[in-house]
Amino acid sequence: VEDCQKNVLYEHKPETYKAPISKKAMEDIHVMMKAVVTWGTGRAAGYGWPSAGCAGKTGTSDDCRDAWFAGFTPDLTTTVWVGMDDFRSLPGVNRKIVSTYGVKKSAH
Protein backbone atom coordinates (compact mmCIF):
# COMPACT_ATOMS: atom_id res chain seq x y z
CA VAL A 1 0.00 0.00 0.00
CA GLU A 2 1.40 3.36 -1.02
CA ASP A 3 0.40 6.93 -0.33
CA CYS A 4 0.00 9.55 -3.09
CA GLN A 5 3.78 10.27 -3.06
CA LYS A 6 4.55 6.58 -3.65
CA ASN A 7 5.80 6.05 -0.09
CA VAL A 8 5.26 2.47 0.98
CA LEU A 9 2.87 2.43 3.92
CA TYR A 10 2.46 -1.33 4.12
CA GLU A 11 4.08 -4.26 2.39
CA HIS A 12 2.74 -7.77 2.92
CA LYS A 13 5.46 -10.27 3.76
CA PRO A 14 4.16 -13.82 3.43
CA GLU A 15 4.95 -16.10 6.33
CA THR A 16 6.86 -19.26 5.67
CA TYR A 17 4.82 -22.40 6.18
CA LYS A 18 6.05 -25.42 8.04
CA ALA A 19 3.95 -28.57 7.93
CA PRO A 20 2.73 -29.59 11.40
CA ILE A 21 3.85 -33.19 10.88
CA SER A 22 6.59 -34.84 8.86
CA LYS A 23 6.11 -36.00 5.27
CA LYS A 24 6.64 -39.59 6.46
CA ALA A 25 3.86 -39.24 9.03
CA MET A 26 1.51 -37.82 6.37
CA GLU A 27 2.33 -40.74 4.06
CA ASP A 28 1.67 -43.24 6.87
CA ILE A 29 -1.71 -41.65 7.65
CA HIS A 30 -2.65 -41.74 3.96
CA VAL A 31 -1.77 -45.45 3.78
CA MET A 32 -3.97 -46.15 6.82
CA MET A 33 -6.86 -44.15 5.35
CA LYS A 34 -6.52 -45.98 2.02
CA ALA A 35 -6.80 -49.25 3.95
CA VAL A 36 -10.19 -48.11 5.31
CA VAL A 37 -11.67 -48.01 1.80
CA THR A 38 -9.65 -50.95 0.48
CA TRP A 39 -10.59 -53.60 3.05
CA GLY A 40 -11.91 -51.79 6.13
CA THR A 41 -15.21 -50.36 7.30
CA GLY A 42 -15.39 -47.88 4.41
CA ARG A 43 -14.73 -50.28 1.55
CA ALA A 44 -18.18 -49.72 0.06
CA ALA A 45 -17.22 -46.06 -0.44
CA GLY A 46 -14.26 -47.12 -2.57
CA TYR A 47 -16.32 -49.04 -5.13
CA GLY A 48 -16.08 -47.35 -8.50
CA TRP A 49 -13.19 -45.05 -7.53
CA PRO A 50 -9.56 -45.60 -8.48
CA SER A 51 -8.23 -47.52 -5.50
CA ALA A 52 -4.84 -45.83 -5.72
CA GLY A 53 -6.33 -42.46 -4.84
CA CYS A 54 -9.33 -43.13 -2.61
CA ALA A 55 -8.92 -42.82 1.16
CA GLY A 56 -11.20 -42.11 4.10
CA LYS A 57 -12.35 -42.63 7.67
CA THR A 58 -15.62 -43.93 9.10
CA GLY A 59 -17.11 -43.43 12.52
CA THR A 60 -20.16 -43.94 14.69
CA SER A 61 -21.22 -42.58 18.03
CA ASP A 62 -22.39 -44.71 20.95
CA ASP A 63 -25.57 -46.64 20.17
CA CYS A 64 -25.29 -45.61 16.48
CA ARG A 65 -26.91 -42.25 17.10
CA ASP A 66 -24.61 -40.78 14.47
CA ALA A 67 -22.65 -42.34 11.64
CA TRP A 68 -20.24 -40.61 9.28
CA PHE A 69 -17.71 -41.05 6.53
CA ALA A 70 -15.05 -38.54 5.48
CA GLY A 71 -13.04 -39.34 2.39
CA PHE A 72 -11.07 -38.01 -0.52
CA THR A 73 -9.61 -38.75 -3.93
CA PRO A 74 -7.14 -36.50 -5.73
CA ASP A 75 -10.17 -34.64 -7.21
CA LEU A 76 -12.92 -34.88 -4.57
CA THR A 77 -13.30 -34.40 -0.84
CA THR A 78 -16.53 -35.23 0.97
CA THR A 79 -17.95 -35.82 4.42
CA VAL A 80 -21.29 -37.51 4.99
CA TRP A 81 -23.12 -37.48 8.32
CA VAL A 82 -26.27 -39.46 9.10
CA GLY A 83 -28.10 -38.95 12.38
CA MET A 84 -31.29 -38.05 14.24
CA ASP A 85 -31.67 -34.61 15.78
CA ASP A 86 -33.64 -35.98 18.76
CA PHE A 87 -30.89 -38.22 20.22
CA ARG A 88 -32.52 -41.47 19.04
CA SER A 89 -30.43 -44.29 17.65
CA LEU A 90 -30.63 -44.82 13.91
CA PRO A 91 -32.69 -47.94 13.20
CA GLY A 92 -30.74 -50.51 11.23
CA VAL A 93 -27.79 -48.21 10.61
CA ASN A 94 -24.30 -49.51 10.43
CA ARG A 95 -21.06 -48.13 9.02
CA LYS A 96 -21.74 -49.63 5.58
CA ILE A 97 -24.87 -47.55 5.02
CA VAL A 98 -22.99 -44.26 5.46
CA SER A 99 -20.12 -45.18 3.19
CA THR A 100 -22.30 -46.72 0.48
CA TYR A 101 -25.25 -44.36 0.23
CA GLY A 102 -23.85 -41.02 1.32
CA VAL A 103 -20.64 -40.95 -0.68
CA LYS A 104 -22.18 -42.13 -3.94
CA LYS A 105 -25.01 -39.59 -3.69
CA SER A 106 -22.72 -36.66 -2.78
CA ALA A 107 -20.33 -37.39 -5.63
CA HIS A 108 -22.98 -37.17 -8.35
MDAnalysis code that builds the backbone (N, CA, C; Angstrom):
import MDAnalysis as mda
import numpy as np

u = mda.Universe.empty(324, n_residues=108, atom_resindex=np.repeat(np.arange(108), 3), trajectory=True)
u.add_TopologyAttr("name", ["N", "CA", "C"] * 108)
u.add_TopologyAttr("resid", np.arange(1, 109))
u.add_TopologyAttr("resname", ["VAL", "GLU", "ASP", "CYS", "GLN", "LYS", "ASN", "VAL", "LEU", "TYR", "GLU", "HIS", "LYS", "PRO", "GLU", "THR", "TYR", "LYS", "ALA", "PRO", "ILE", "SER", "LYS", "LYS", "ALA", "MET", "GLU", "ASP", "ILE", "HIS", "VAL", "MET", "MET", "LYS", "ALA", "VAL", "VAL", "THR", "TRP", "GLY", "THR", "GLY", "ARG", "ALA", "ALA", "GLY", "TYR", "GLY", "TRP", "PRO", "SER", "ALA", "GLY", "CYS", "ALA", "GLY", "LYS", "THR", "GLY", "THR", "SER", "ASP", "ASP", "CYS", "ARG", "ASP", "ALA", "TRP", "PHE", "ALA", "GLY", "PHE", "THR", "PRO", "ASP", "LEU", "THR", "THR", "THR", "VAL", "TRP", "VAL", "GLY", "MET", "ASP", "ASP", "PHE", "ARG", "SER", "LEU", "PRO", "GLY", "VAL", "ASN", "ARG", "LYS", "ILE", "VAL", "SER", "THR", "TYR", "GLY", "VAL", "LYS", "LYS", "SER", "ALA", "HIS"])
u.atoms.positions = np.array([
    [0.859, -1.152, 0.000],
    [0.000, 0.000, 0.000],
    [0.915, 1.226, 0.000],
    [0.596, 2.127, -0.912],
    [1.397, 3.357, -1.024],
    [0.517, 4.580, -0.844],
    [1.135, 5.668, -0.381],
    [0.402, 6.930, -0.333],
    [0.529, 7.638, -1.676],
    [0.002, 8.863, -1.795],
    [-0.003, 9.548, -3.092],
    [1.396, 9.958, -3.556],
    [2.404, 9.978, -2.654],
    [3.782, 10.267, -3.063],
    [4.594, 8.987, -3.306],
    [3.922, 7.877, -3.388],
    [4.551, 6.580, -3.653],
    [5.387, 6.068, -2.475],
    [5.145, 6.591, -1.277],
    [5.801, 6.055, -0.087],
    [5.079, 4.771, 0.316],
    [5.843, 3.743, 0.582],
    [5.257, 2.465, 0.976],
    [4.764, 2.572, 2.410],
    [3.466, 2.398, 2.588],
    [2.869, 2.431, 3.921],
    [2.788, 1.034, 4.525],
    [2.559, 0.054, 3.655],
    [2.463, -1.334, 4.121],
    [2.884, -2.253, 2.995],
    [3.683, -3.240, 3.350],
    [4.078, -4.261, 2.387],
    [3.854, -5.620, 3.029],
    [3.029, -6.430, 2.389],
    [2.743, -7.769, 2.918],
    [3.959, -8.664, 2.737],
    [4.358, -9.312, 3.822],
    [5.461, -10.271, 3.763],
    [4.887, -11.630, 4.143],
    [4.747, -12.507, 3.138],
    [4.158, -13.818, 3.435],
    [4.997, -14.588, 4.451],
    [4.277, -15.260, 5.336],
    [4.950, -16.097, 6.326],
    [5.364, -17.408, 5.685],
    [6.462, -17.938, 6.147],
    [6.857, -19.257, 5.668],
    [5.979, -20.294, 6.363],
    [5.691, -21.358, 5.659],
    [4.819, -22.404, 6.176],
    [5.644, -23.632, 6.494],
    [5.413, -24.161, 7.665],
    [6.047, -25.417, 8.043],
    [4.933, -26.406, 8.361],
    [4.968, -27.544, 7.704],
    [3.951, -28.572, 7.931],
    [3.967, -28.997, 9.397],
    [2.789, -29.234, 9.986],
    [2.727, -29.592, 11.405],
    [3.248, -30.996, 11.709],
    [3.297, -31.864, 10.689],
    [3.853, -33.195, 10.879],
    [4.796, -33.501, 9.717],
    [5.603, -34.505, 9.888],
    [6.591, -34.837, 8.859],
    [5.918, -35.443, 7.620],
    [6.617, -35.391, 6.518],
    [6.109, -35.998, 5.273],
    [5.888, -37.491, 5.474],
    [6.772, -38.156, 6.185],
    [6.639, -39.590, 6.456],
    [5.361, -39.873, 7.246],
    [5.078, -39.047, 8.237],
    [3.858, -39.239, 9.034],
    [2.622, -39.047, 8.168],
    [2.638, -38.038, 7.277],
    [1.505, -37.824, 6.375],
    [1.314, -39.014, 5.443],
    [2.419, -39.570, 4.935],
    [2.325, -40.741, 4.058],
    [1.757, -41.934, 4.808],
    [2.183, -42.133, 6.059],
    [1.674, -43.243, 6.866],
    [0.173, -43.103, 7.124],
    [-0.283, -41.887, 7.424],
    [-1.709, -41.650, 7.650],
    [-2.500, -41.929, 6.373],
    [-1.970, -41.496, 5.237],
    [-2.648, -41.742, 3.962],
    [-2.771, -43.244, 3.687],
    [-1.718, -43.990, 3.960],
    [-1.766, -45.448, 3.777],
    [-2.853, -46.058, 4.659],
    [-2.938, -45.617, 5.916],
    [-3.967, -46.146, 6.815],
    [-5.368, -45.791, 6.321],
    [-5.547, -44.555, 5.831],
    [-6.864, -44.146, 5.347],
    [-7.237, -44.849, 4.047],
    [-6.245, -45.180, 3.219],
    [-6.523, -45.976, 2.023],
    [-6.977, -47.380, 2.412],
    [-6.413, -47.910, 3.489],
    [-6.801, -49.246, 3.946],
    [-8.267, -49.278, 4.372],
    [-8.784, -48.180, 4.896],
    [-10.187, -48.115, 5.313],
    [-11.113, -48.379, 4.133],
    [-10.802, -47.811, 2.964],
    [-11.671, -48.009, 1.797],
    [-11.254, -49.197, 0.952],
    [-10.100, -49.776, 1.232],
    [-9.653, -50.949, 0.482],
    [-10.201, -52.234, 1.096],
    [-10.081, -52.384, 2.416],
    [-10.589, -53.603, 3.049],
    [-11.172, -53.360, 4.441],
    [-11.367, -52.120, 4.806],
    [-11.905, -51.794, 6.128],
    [-13.380, -51.446, 6.111],
    [-13.794, -50.690, 7.125],
    [-15.208, -50.358, 7.304],
    [-15.765, -49.439, 6.227],
    [-14.913, -48.776, 5.464],
    [-15.390, -47.883, 4.408],
    [-15.212, -48.429, 3.014],
    [-15.023, -49.733, 2.882],
    [-14.725, -50.282, 1.554],
    [-15.847, -50.063, 0.550],
    [-17.085, -49.978, 1.009],
    [-18.175, -49.719, 0.064],
    [-18.030, -48.339, -0.577],
    [-17.419, -47.401, 0.125],
    [-17.218, -46.058, -0.442],
    [-16.179, -46.079, -1.550],
    [-15.303, -47.055, -1.555],
    [-14.261, -47.124, -2.574],
    [-14.693, -47.758, -3.876],
    [-15.876, -48.399, -3.895],
    [-16.324, -49.043, -5.129],
    [-16.508, -48.004, -6.228],
    [-15.929, -48.248, -7.364],
    [-16.080, -47.348, -8.495],
    [-15.074, -46.216, -8.550],
    [-14.228, -46.076, -7.536],
    [-13.191, -45.051, -7.526],
    [-11.856, -45.720, -7.750],
    [-10.910, -45.018, -8.332],
    [-9.563, -45.600, -8.481],
    [-8.983, -45.894, -7.097],
    [-8.676, -47.133, -6.838],
    [-8.226, -47.519, -5.498],
    [-6.922, -46.848, -5.098],
    [-6.116, -46.466, -6.056],
    [-4.845, -45.834, -5.721],
    [-5.035, -44.477, -5.080],
    [-6.163, -43.804, -5.343],
    [-6.325, -42.455, -4.842],
    [-7.400, -42.267, -3.798],
    [-8.203, -43.262, -3.525],
    [-9.331, -43.128, -2.614],
    [-8.896, -43.464, -1.185],
    [-9.247, -42.590, -0.244],
    [-8.915, -42.821, 1.165],
    [-10.009, -42.203, 2.023],
    [-10.166, -42.681, 3.254],
    [-11.201, -42.111, 4.102],
    [-11.203, -42.670, 5.502],
    [-12.196, -42.223, 6.280],
    [-12.347, -42.631, 7.672],
    [-13.827, -42.718, 7.980],
    [-14.236, -43.771, 8.667],
    [-15.621, -43.928, 9.097],
    [-15.704, -43.721, 10.599],
    [-16.920, -43.540, 11.080],
    [-17.105, -43.428, 12.523],
    [-18.562, -43.526, 12.899],
    [-18.810, -43.926, 14.125],
    [-20.159, -43.942, 14.690],
    [-20.060, -43.457, 16.123],
    [-21.166, -42.935, 16.616],
    [-21.224, -42.575, 18.028],
    [-21.783, -43.773, 18.808],
    [-21.811, -43.651, 20.126],
    [-22.388, -44.706, 20.948],
    [-23.822, -44.979, 20.516],
    [-24.213, -46.211, 20.522],
    [-25.567, -46.640, 20.174],
    [-25.976, -46.233, 18.757],
    [-25.018, -45.999, 17.871],
    [-25.288, -45.611, 16.479],
    [-26.252, -44.439, 16.367],
    [-26.090, -43.458, 17.215],
    [-26.907, -42.246, 17.102],
    [-26.452, -41.398, 15.926],
    [-25.182, -41.499, 15.613],
    [-24.607, -40.784, 14.475],
    [-23.682, -41.748, 13.743],
    [-23.604, -41.576, 12.449],
    [-22.647, -42.339, 11.638],
    [-22.099, -41.381, 10.589],
    [-20.834, -41.537, 10.249],
    [-20.237, -40.614, 9.279],
    [-19.124, -41.270, 8.483],
    [-18.847, -40.662, 7.351],
    [-17.711, -41.046, 6.527],
    [-17.093, -39.764, 5.987],
    [-15.788, -39.645, 6.092],
    [-15.046, -38.542, 5.477],
    [-14.015, -39.176, 4.563],
    [-13.975, -38.731, 3.320],
    [-13.045, -39.341, 2.388],
    [-12.598, -38.387, 1.308],
    [-11.600, -38.848, 0.556],
    [-11.072, -38.009, -0.518],
    [-10.427, -38.848, -1.603],
    [-10.394, -38.271, -2.797],
    [-9.613, -38.753, -3.929],
    [-8.758, -37.558, -4.325],
    [-7.899, -37.689, -5.312],
    [-7.142, -36.504, -5.734],
    [-8.044, -35.358, -6.226],
    [-9.290, -35.668, -6.639],
    [-10.166, -34.643, -7.205],
    [-11.400, -34.319, -6.378],
    [-11.668, -35.044, -5.301],
    [-12.919, -34.883, -4.571],
    [-12.681, -35.089, -3.085],
    [-13.300, -34.236, -2.290],
    [-13.299, -34.402, -0.840],
    [-14.741, -34.325, -0.378],
    [-15.149, -35.244, 0.500],
    [-16.532, -35.232, 0.968],
    [-16.609, -35.758, 2.395],
    [-17.621, -35.292, 3.101],
    [-17.953, -35.824, 4.416],
    [-19.462, -36.029, 4.439],
    [-19.876, -37.178, 4.919],
    [-21.292, -37.507, 4.995],
    [-21.621, -37.842, 6.441],
    [-22.640, -37.197, 6.970],
    [-23.120, -37.476, 8.318],
    [-24.558, -37.945, 8.229],
    [-24.906, -38.966, 9.001],
    [-26.269, -39.456, 9.103],
    [-26.599, -39.505, 10.578],
    [-27.730, -38.931, 10.967],
    [-28.104, -38.949, 12.377],
    [-29.500, -38.414, 12.599],
    [-29.970, -38.550, 13.833],
    [-31.286, -38.047, 14.237],
    [-31.043, -36.817, 15.117],
    [-31.870, -35.808, 14.979],
    [-31.673, -34.610, 15.784],
    [-32.389, -34.674, 17.132],
    [-32.950, -35.835, 17.467],
    [-33.635, -35.976, 18.755],
    [-32.971, -37.031, 19.650],
    [-31.717, -37.329, 19.383],
    [-30.891, -38.216, 20.220],
    [-31.323, -39.682, 20.174],
    [-32.151, -40.066, 19.189],
    [-32.520, -41.474, 19.038],
    [-31.448, -42.190, 18.230],
    [-31.332, -43.483, 18.462],
    [-30.433, -44.293, 17.651],
    [-31.033, -44.456, 16.262],
    [-30.184, -44.621, 15.284],
    [-30.634, -44.823, 13.913],
    [-31.025, -46.283, 13.734],
    [-32.268, -46.555, 13.354],
    [-32.689, -47.945, 13.199],
    [-31.993, -48.619, 12.022],
    [-31.364, -49.730, 12.286],
    [-30.738, -50.509, 11.231],
    [-29.490, -49.901, 10.618],
    [-28.965, -48.861, 11.209],
    [-27.795, -48.208, 10.615],
    [-26.523, -48.886, 11.070],
    [-25.646, -49.045, 10.117],
    [-24.300, -49.507, 10.427],
    [-23.347, -48.710, 9.566],
    [-22.071, -48.912, 9.743],
    [-21.062, -48.134, 9.017],
    [-21.206, -48.254, 7.498],
    [-21.649, -49.408, 7.025],
    [-21.735, -49.634, 5.579],
    [-22.756, -48.712, 4.919],
    [-23.851, -48.419, 5.594],
    [-24.869, -47.551, 5.016],
    [-24.294, -46.167, 4.723],
    [-23.555, -45.600, 5.649],
    [-22.992, -44.265, 5.457],
    [-22.040, -44.258, 4.276],
    [-21.126, -45.207, 4.239],
    [-20.115, -45.176, 3.187],
    [-20.690, -45.536, 1.819],
    [-21.727, -46.348, 1.768],
    [-22.300, -46.719, 0.476],
    [-23.231, -45.645, -0.050],
    [-24.231, -45.279, 0.724],
    [-25.254, -44.361, 0.234],
    [-24.751, -42.924, 0.151],
    [-24.214, -42.431, 1.257],
    [-23.851, -41.024, 1.317],
    [-22.793, -40.592, 0.329],
    [-21.732, -41.365, 0.205],
    [-20.639, -40.952, -0.679],
    [-21.081, -40.997, -2.128],
    [-21.766, -42.027, -2.543],
    [-22.178, -42.130, -3.938],
    [-23.137, -41.014, -4.303],
    [-24.047, -40.658, -3.406],
    [-25.007, -39.590, -3.690],
    [-24.305, -38.231, -3.731],
    [-23.370, -37.973, -2.820],
    [-22.722, -36.659, -2.781],
    [-21.765, -36.454, -3.935],
    [-21.291, -37.516, -4.539],
    [-20.329, -37.395, -5.628],
    [-20.990, -37.150, -6.979],
    [-22.295, -37.305, -7.053],
    [-22.978, -37.174, -8.352],
    [-23.855, -35.973, -8.408],
])
